[in-house]
Amino acid sequence: MTVAKGNRALAMNSKMVLIAVKPSDFKPLLDEIIPYIHNDAHLISIAGGVTVRDLESLFPGKVTRLIPSIMAEVGQGIALACHNNRVTADDVRRIDRMFGAIGTMKIVRESDLDTVVDLTSTAPGLIVAMLQEYAKAGVRHSTLTDEEAEQMLIATLYGTAKLLSERGMSLDDVISRVATKGGSTEEGVKVLRNELPLTFDNMLNSTTRKRKNAGLKGSASVKTY
């Protein structure tokens, strides 16, 4: 391992440059290092909203967008990758080996990326937000505390995930096993089927719009090559 004296020295001496900084620091960092990255280097970015085309307008070499997930902390989840046409099969295998150690790598079309991000990278936050609202509803309809309701749902979610992953049950399998004909679960499923589609459509539209607005907006100071 070599410690670089600064960002420019790092860019000059690296065949692969991974940009993993806060969104507010992304454009200033590009301003600083782009002139020093070798054209045959591989530029990898995890910045949301910054497209492959955006990166190609700044750098003429190999470009990859990488979207990791917090699930990597437990060696699970899916990391998403979009490569430009300069990235070779060997480069793809190298990325898969590196990041496959902390999850499952999945190459996706960039046109699908916004939706897939919400199904993977942002999903833990969205799922937990739904669990919180589910728990609050349970509290409103019972004498349970917030903590009790949340712990019940967490244990249930964990068990459900094991049924899906370890027992090989499909989503429909789980529903059919729990929702007996004419039972209360079936009634609950009907309500969710009726009311959730619009909620999820609105959610996906909102997150996609936010990411698009958070791209390289206002990046006129960044030099292009």
Secondary structure, 3 states (H helix, E strand, C coil): CCCCCCHHHHHHCCCEEEECCCHHHHHHHHHHHHHHCCCCCEEEECCCCCCHHHHHHHCCCEEEEEECCHHHHHCCCEEEEEECCCCCHHHHHHHHHHHHHHCEEEECCHHHHHHHHHHCCCHHHHHHHHHHHHHHHHHHCCCCCHHHHHHHHHHHHHHHHHHHHCCCCCHHHHHHHHCCCCCHHHHHHHHHHHHHHHHHHHHHHHHHHHHHHCCCCCCCCCCCC
